[in-house]
Amino acid sequence: MDYSRKISERLWNMPDKGELESRREETFIDDIISKSHLEKELLSHLDGIKTVFDGGAGCGRFSILLAKNGCEVTHYDISQPMIDKAKELAEKEKVLDKITFINGALEDLGSFKDRSFDMVISFDAPISYTYPNQEKIIGELIRICRKRIMISVSSRLGYLPYLSNPIQKNQFLLDENCDDPFVQWCVANKTNAVEAFRFDKDAVRKLWNDGLMGGADEIAAYENGEVPWCITYTFMPDELENILKRHGVKNIKLAGPGAYARTLPNELLIKIMKDAKQRSDFLDFCHQYDSNPFVCGMGKDNLFAQGEL
C-alpha cells in the first residue's frame, strides 16, 4: 500500500475528526468562502442530475445538501468517524434514506461500473492525498461519471505563499478564543512562527518544480507511530485542465475559491462575516471574482475544476 494512503487513513480516522471537521464553517473563514463557492456551483448545475457520487465526502456538507435537493447520493469516504458524523447530521436533516454511506479509499473505485452516476464530485482535495496516483484517481472518477464532474485539488500556486507565511491560517480565524485545538495552536504559536521564519529559496523552488508537499519526513513520522499531515500533490491550473481533457472532459471551467479573500486582513474579514448582509454580498462577489480564470491558481487552498462528459 502506498504511504500516501496509509498516512491519510491514520490521519482521517482519528476519533475526533468527525466532530472537528463538521465545525469548520463555524471556525475558519476560508472554509466558509470555499464551501459557499462550491455550493453555488452545485446548486446551479442540478438540472438532469439524479444520482451523485461524492468521493471524500467527509461529514456530509455536500452529500446532505444534494440529498435535500432530491438527489440520490453515494457518500464515499476513507474516515469512519466522519461517516458516523455525516449519518448523524443526515438524520437530523431527514435525508438519511437518500444517502448510501460507504467507507473506502479513492484508490479503490474499481467496483463501480462505468458511467454509474449522473454527477461525480470530490471536494477539499482528497485527490491530492493519493500521490503518486492522483492522475489515475481523476481518471477513475471520470470513468464512473455520466454527465458532469466537479473536483477540487490542492493548488500549487495557492500553496507556494504558505512557504513565505507560516501564520497564513491566522488571517482566517473567525474566533481566536474558540476551543478548537488547531485555532489555539495557531494563536499560541504565532509569535514563535514569525521569529523562527526565514525565507527558503530552495524549498520554494522545489515545490514549484515537483508540486509535492511532504515526503520522507511524513513517512518517518508515520513509521514512528505519529499522525503526520497527508503527503500532498499540488496541481498547476494548466496541468489539471490537460488531465481532464485527456480523459474526455469538455467545457472545462477552473476557479480559485478564496483568491479575493486573501487580499483582506483578519479584522475586516471578521467584520464582514458578523454582518449578515455584508456576508451574503461578500460571498456572492467572492464567487464572481474567484471564478475568473486569471485568478484560478491563487485560491486559498484549492483549485476547483468542473466539466461535462
C-alpha positions in Angstrom: 0.0 0.0 0.0 1.3 3.5 -0.8 2.4 5.7 2.1 0.1 8.4 1.0 -2.9 6.2 1.5 -1.6 4.8 4.8 -0.9 8.2 6.2 -4.3 9.5 5.1 -6.1 6.6 6.7 -4.4 7.2 10.0 -5.0 11.0 10.0 -8.6 11.0 8.9 -9.6 8.1 11.2 -8.5 9.9 14.4 -11.5 9.7 16.7 -12.1 13.5 16.9 -12.1 14.1 13.1 -15.8 13.8 12.6 -16.6 16.4 15.2 -13.8 18.8 14.3 -14.3 18.7 10.5 -18.1 19.2 10.9 -17.5 22.5 12.6 -15.0 24.0 10.1 -17.5 26.6 8.8 -18.0 27.8 12.4 -14.3 28.1 12.9 -12.4 29.2 9.7 -13.4 32.0 7.3 -11.6 30.4 4.4 -13.8 27.3 4.8 -16.9 29.5 4.8 -15.8 31.0 1.5 -14.8 27.8 -0.2 -17.9 25.9 0.8 -20.1 28.8 -0.3 -18.4 28.8 -3.7 -18.9 25.0 -4.1 -22.5 25.2 -3.0 -23.3 27.9 -5.6 -21.7 25.8 -8.3 -23.6 22.6 -7.3 -27.0 24.2 -7.0 -26.7 25.9 -10.4 -25.9 22.6 -12.2 -28.5 20.2 -10.9 -30.7 20.1 -14.0 -31.0 16.4 -15.1 -28.9 15.2 -12.1 -30.5 12.4 -10.1 -27.5 10.3 -8.9 -24.3 11.7 -7.4 -21.1 10.1 -6.2 -19.3 12.2 -3.5 -15.8 11.0 -3.2 -14.1 12.1 0.0 -17.5 13.2 1.3 -16.3 13.8 4.9 -19.0 14.9 7.3 -21.6 15.3 4.6 -21.5 19.0 3.9 -22.4 18.4 0.2 -23.9 15.0 0.2 -26.6 16.2 2.6 -27.1 19.4 0.6 -27.6 17.3 -2.6 -29.9 14.9 -0.9 -32.1 17.8 0.3 -32.3 18.9 -3.3 -33.7 15.5 -4.4 -30.5 13.6 -5.4 -29.7 10.0 -4.5 -26.1 10.3 -3.2 -23.4 7.8 -2.6 -21.3 9.2 0.3 -17.8 7.7 0.0 -15.0 8.4 2.5 -11.9 6.9 4.0 -12.8 8.0 7.5 -15.3 6.1 9.6 -15.5 8.9 12.3 -16.5 11.4 9.6 -19.0 8.9 8.1 -20.6 8.5 11.5 -20.9 12.2 11.9 -22.4 12.5 8.4 -25.0 9.9 9.3 -25.9 11.8 12.4 -26.3 15.1 10.5 -28.2 13.4 7.7 -30.7 12.0 10.2 -31.2 15.5 11.7 -31.9 16.8 8.2 -34.3 13.9 7.4 -32.3 12.7 4.4 -30.7 9.6 5.8 -32.7 7.4 3.4 -31.4 9.3 0.3 -27.7 8.7 1.1 -25.7 5.5 0.8 -22.6 5.5 3.0 -19.5 3.6 2.0 -16.2 3.5 3.8 -13.5 3.3 1.2 -10.4 4.9 -0.3 -10.4 6.7 -3.7 -7.8 4.2 -4.8 -10.5 1.5 -4.7 -13.2 2.6 -7.2 -12.9 -0.5 -9.4 -16.2 -2.0 -8.1 -18.2 0.9 -9.6 -19.3 0.5 -13.2 -18.6 2.9 -16.0 -20.9 5.9 -16.1 -22.7 4.9 -12.9 -23.5 8.4 -11.7 -25.0 11.5 -13.3 -22.6 13.7 -11.4 -19.3 12.9 -9.6 -17.8 15.3 -7.1 -14.7 15.3 -4.9 -14.1 18.4 -2.8 -11.4 19.6 -0.3 -8.5 17.9 -2.1 -8.7 14.1 -1.3 -7.4 13.5 -4.8 -4.2 15.4 -3.8 -3.7 12.9 -0.9 -3.4 9.9 -3.3 0.1 10.7 -4.6 1.6 9.2 -6.7 -1.8 8.0 -8.1 -3.5 11.4 -8.4 -4.0 11.3 -12.2 -5.2 7.7 -12.1 -7.8 8.7 -9.5 -9.0 11.6 -11.6 -9.4 9.1 -14.5 -11.4 6.7 -12.3 -13.7 9.5 -11.1 -14.3 10.5 -14.7 -14.9 6.8 -15.7 -17.8 6.4 -13.3 -19.3 9.8 -14.3 -22.1 10.1 -16.9 -22.8 13.9 -17.2 -20.8 16.3 -15.0 -17.7 16.2 -12.8 -16.7 18.7 -10.2 -13.4 18.4 -8.2 -11.2 20.5 -6.1 -7.5 19.7 -5.6 -4.6 21.3 -3.8 -3.4 24.3 -5.7 0.4 24.7 -6.3 0.2 28.4 -6.9 -2.1 28.7 -3.8 0.3 26.7 -1.6 3.5 28.4 -2.6 2.7 31.6 -0.5 2.5 29.3 2.6 6.2 28.8 2.4 6.7 32.5 3.0 3.9 32.9 5.5 3.9 30.5 8.5 0.9 32.4 10.0 -1.3 32.3 7.0 -4.1 30.5 8.8 -4.4 33.2 11.4 -5.8 35.5 8.7 -8.9 33.3 8.5 -9.7 32.6 12.2 -13.3 33.5 12.9 -12.9 33.5 16.7 -9.4 33.0 18.1 -10.9 32.3 21.5 -12.9 29.2 20.4 -12.0 25.8 21.8 -10.8 24.3 18.5 -7.3 22.8 19.2 -5.9 24.0 15.9 -7.1 27.5 16.4 -5.5 27.6 19.8 -2.3 26.2 18.3 -2.3 29.0 15.6 -2.7 31.7 18.3 -0.2 30.3 20.7 2.5 29.8 18.1 2.1 33.0 16.1 5.0 34.9 17.7 7.4 31.9 17.6 6.5 31.2 14.0 7.3 34.8 12.9 10.6 34.9 14.9 11.7 31.5 13.6 10.8 32.2 9.9 13.5 32.5 7.2 12.8 32.5 3.5 14.0 29.3 2.0 14.5 29.7 -1.7 15.3 26.0 -2.3 12.1 24.9 -0.6 10.0 27.3 -2.7 11.7 26.2 -5.9 11.3 22.5 -5.0 7.5 22.9 -4.6 7.3 25.0 -7.8 9.1 22.2 -9.7 7.7 19.0 -8.3 4.4 20.1 -6.7 4.9 17.9 -3.6 4.3 18.9 0.0 5.7 16.3 2.3 7.5 13.0 1.8 10.4 11.5 3.7 9.6 13.3 7.0 6.0 12.3 6.9 6.9 8.7 6.2 9.4 8.6 9.0 6.8 10.1 11.4 4.2 7.5 10.3 6.6 4.7 10.9 7.3 6.2 14.4 3.6 5.9 15.2 2.8 9.5 14.8 0.0 11.1 12.8 1.5 13.5 10.2 -0.4 15.6 7.7 -1.0 13.9 4.4 1.6 13.8 1.7 0.0 16.3 -0.7 0.4 16.7 -4.5 -0.4 20.2 -5.7 -1.6 21.0 -9.2 -0.9 23.8 -11.6 -4.1 25.0 -13.4 -3.0 24.0 -16.9 -1.9 20.6 -15.6 -5.3 19.9 -14.2 -7.1 21.1 -17.2 -4.9 18.9 -19.5 -5.6 15.8 -17.4 -9.3 16.4 -17.6 -9.1 16.9 -21.4 -7.1 13.7 -21.8 -9.9 11.8 -20.1 -12.6 13.3 -22.3 -14.0 16.1 -20.2 -15.4 19.0 -22.2 -16.3 22.6 -21.4 -13.9 22.8 -18.5 -14.0 25.7 -16.1 -11.5 26.5 -13.4 -11.8 28.6 -10.3 -9.8 29.5 -7.2 -12.1 29.8 -4.1 -10.5 32.2 -1.6 -8.4 34.3 -4.1 -10.3 37.5 -3.3 -10.4 36.9 0.5 -6.6 36.5 0.6 -6.3 40.3 0.0 -8.1 41.2 3.2 -6.8 41.3 6.8 -8.4 39.2 9.5 -10.1 42.2 11.2 -12.1 43.1 8.1 -12.9 39.5 7.3 -14.4 39.0 10.8 -16.4 42.3 10.5 -17.8 41.1 7.2 -18.7 37.6 8.5 -20.5 39.0 11.5 -22.9 41.2 9.5 -25.5 39.1 7.6 -26.0 41.5 4.7 -22.2 42.1 4.2 -21.5 38.4 4.5 -24.0 37.5 1.8 -22.9 40.2 -0.6 -19.2 39.4 0.1 -19.7 35.7 -0.6 -21.5 36.5 -3.8 -18.7 38.7 -5.0 -16.1 36.2 -4.0 -17.7 33.6 -6.2 -17.7 36.0 -9.1 -14.1 37.1 -8.6 -12.7 33.7 -7.8 -14.4 32.2 -10.9 -12.3 34.5 -13.1 -9.7 32.2 -14.9 -7.0 34.8 -14.4 -7.0 34.2 -10.6 -7.9 30.5 -10.5 -4.5 29.4 -9.4 -4.4 31.7 -6.3 -7.3 30.2 -4.4 -6.7 29.9 -0.7 -6.0 26.1 -0.8 -7.9 24.5 -3.6 -8.1 24.7 -7.4 -11.6 23.9 -8.5 -12.5 22.4 -11.8 -15.7 21.3 -13.5 -16.7 20.0 -16.9 -19.1 17.8 -18.9 -18.8 14.3 -20.3 
